C-alpha cells in the first residue's frame, strides 16, 4: 500500500523538473496549491504521480533519464536515489538493524522484515482471481498466474525449452553445464537444486514430515502421502483396457501390464 504523507506538515518549496531555480509551468509539472504557482505547493504531480517528499521527487525525476548519480564505492553498482545506496551498502557491511520480534531473524531492510513477518501472521493479501489461491507477495501471485495463462517468459538458450519461472530455468540450465552446487554433508552426493538435497537428506535423518490425517502414517515426500490417501478414498484412477482392472497408482498399473506383455526388465547380473 502506498504511503500517504501529511500534506500540512510537508508543504515544501519544490523545484522544477528541469531546473533548480524557480518553479515554472510545463506539460509534465502540475502544481496544485490554494496559493497558486507562487513557489509554495502542498502537492507536486509529475507524470500523474504524487510526490510529497524531496527524496521521492528526486527518485522520480531520475527515472525518465536513467541517470544514476549515486555509486557504491565497494562494488560500483549505481542508484537513482541516495537512500537506495545507503540500504545497498548494508549488504557489504552485514548490518541488519531490523529484527523480527517473533523469531529474532534479522534483516537489512524494513520491507524485508515486513514480508517475513507474514510467515508468522499467516497474512496473504494477494489473491488469484482465477483459483482463489492466496500469496504473501505480489511477485509470487504474478508467477502463479502464469500457470493459468500458460505464459512462459523464460527460454533455455541451449535447447529452447521454456519455463514459467526464472528459477526453474536456472535449475534446468545446470543440467547442460553439469553444475551441482548442493552437496550432502553425510555422503557427499551432489544435486542440481536445494530442494532435491533436502529430500535426499531425509534418507539419512529418517524425517517424515508429511502425515496422513486419516491414519497418522507419515511420509518423507508429499507425493507419497498423496498416493497413500487414495487407499482411504478408494479412488482408482488408472485403468487397464485389456482386462479392465483398476489401480490407485500408475506404478501398480505398469507392473500389472507386464503380466500381459511378458516383459521382464530386471535381470540378474
N, C-alpha and C positions, 0 to 999 in steps of 0.2 A: 504494500500500500504506500502511495506517495506521501511524503511528509508535508504537512500543512503548517506553514510558519505564521506567527502572529504579525500581521501587517502593520499594526500600530507601533510595535516595538522595532520593526525592521524597515522603517521608512528611511531610505538611504539615497545619497546622491549617486546616480548611475551614469556610466559613460557610454558614449555611442559605440556601436559595434565596430566601427571603422576608425574612430579617433579616440584620443584620450583627453579631449578638451570639452567643449560644451555639447550638450545633447542636441541632436538635430533630428528632424523628421525624415524617415526613409521608409521604403516599402517593407523592410524587414524589422523595423523598430516601431512598435506602437507603445506609446507611453500613456498609461491610464492614471489619472490623478484628478482629484477635485480641484487642485490648484492649476491644472493645465500644464503646458510644456514650459515650466519655469525652472527646470533642473532638479526639482524635487518630485519623486514619484513613489507611490506606495507599491506599485507592481510594474514589472517590465515583461512584456510579452515579445518573445523573439522566436520566429518560426512556430508560432502557436504554442510555445512552452512557457509556463510561468516560472520566473526566476526571482527569488526573494532574498538571496544572499550573494555577496560579492563572489564567493568561490563557485557557486552554481553558475553565475553569469560567466565567470572565467572558463569554467568547464565547457559550457555550451558554445561559447564563441570559438573555441579552438577546433570543435568538431568539423564544421564545414570545410576548413582549410587543411585539416590533417596535421596541423602544427603540434609538435610535442616538445615544448621548451625545457622540460624537466628530465634530466638524465641521471640514472643511478651510477655512482662512481665505482660500484663493485662489479656490475655485470654489463653496464651500458644500456640497459633497457630504458626506454623513454616513455614519458607520460604527458598527458594534456594538462593535468592539474597537479599542483604541488602536494596536495593531500594524498593523492594516489601514490606518489613517490614515497611519502613518509610511511604509508602502510606497506608498500613493497619492501622497503628496507628491513622490515621486521623478519622477512624470510632469511636474510643474511645474518641478522643479529640473534635470531632464535627467540626474540621477545614474544611472549604470549601473555598479554595482560588481561584477556577476557576468560573468566573461569566459570565453568558450569557448577551451579550450587547443588546439583543432584549427584554428580559422579566425580567432580573435580577435574574433568578434562579441560585443557587449556587451549585457547585459540588466539591467533594473531589479529583477527578482526571481529568486531561485534556482530556483523552479519552472519559469519560462520557459526558463532555461538548460538545465535537465534535459530538457525536451521537445525543445529544439533539438538537443541532443547525440544524440538518436535518429536524426537525419538522417545523422550520421557513423557511428554504430554499426550502423545498419540495424535496430535493435530495434523490433519491432512487437508489443507484448504483448496487444493487443486483437483477438480472433478472432471472426469472424462464424460462428456455428454452422450457418448455412444454406448458405453457399457456400465457407467456408474462407478468405475474404479477410481479411488482417490489417492492422491500423492502429496508428499511433504514439500516437493519442489516443483516449480513451473517447468523446469527443464526436463524432469522425469515425465511429466504429463505430455510434453511435446514429443519426446521419444516414443512414449507408449502409443500415441495417436497414429504414428506411422504404421503400427501393426494393422490398424483398421483401414488405412488408405492404401497400404501396400507400397508406400513410398520407400525407396532405398537409395539414399543420397550417396552412400559410401561404396566406391568400387575398387576392387583389387587391381593394381596395375600389372600384376603378373598373370592372372588367369581370367580376369574380368568378372569374377563373382561379386555380387553386390549385397550390401548389408543395410539393415535399418539403423543400426547403432555404430558409431565410430569405434567403440570399444571392441565390438565383435570383429570389425575389420582388422584392428591392431592384433588381436589374438590370432586371426586367420593367417595374417602375413608371416607370423612366426613359423608356420608350417612350411613356408617356402624357404625361409632363412635357416630353419633348424634351431632357432633360438629357444632355449628353455631356461627361463630366468628363475623358476621356482623349484627349490631343492628340498627334499625331505631330510630333516636332520637326524632321522632314525636310521634310514637305509641308504640315503644318498640318491634315490631315484629323482629324476628331474621332470618338470612339467611345463607346458606352454602357458598355463594360466593358473592363477592363485586358487580359484575355486576347485579345480581338479586336485591340487595339492591338499586342500582342506579335506576333501572326500577321502583321498588316499590315506591321510594320517589317522583316520578313524579305524583303519585296519590295525594300526599299532595301539591305539588308545582303547579300542573297543567301544567308543562312544556311539550311542544310537539315539540321536535327539528327536526322532520323529516317532510319536506314539499313536497307536490306534485308539480312538475314543470309545470303541465298542468292547474291545477285549484287553486293551493295555499292552499288546505286543509292540515291541519297539524295533525301529529300523534305522540303518545308517544313512539312507538316502530317501528323499521324498517320493521318488518314483516307485521304490519298492513298497512304501506304505500305500500308495495309490492302487497298486496291483493287489495288495493284500485285502484292501477294503471290499474288493469285488467278491470275496468269499462271503462276506456278510450280506451284501446286496443281492447276490445270486445272479448278477449280470454276466452273461457270456456273449461278448460282442464278436468273437471270432468263430466263423462257421466254415466247415469243410464241405465243399459242394459234392464230393464223391460219396460220402456216407452220411452227411447231414449232422455229424457230431459237432457240438459247440464247445468253445473253451473260453475261459475268463482271461487268458493271457495269450498273446501272439506266439510266444516261445513254445508253449504247450501244443499249439496248433502245428507249428513247424515240426516238432518232434513226432507228433502223431502222423503227419503226412508221410514220414519215412516208412511207416508200416505199409502204405500203399505203393510207394515208389521203390522200396527195397534199398534205398540209399543208406550207406554205412560210411559216414565221413571220417570216422575216427579209427585209425589203425595203430596197432602196437608197433613201437619202434624197436 
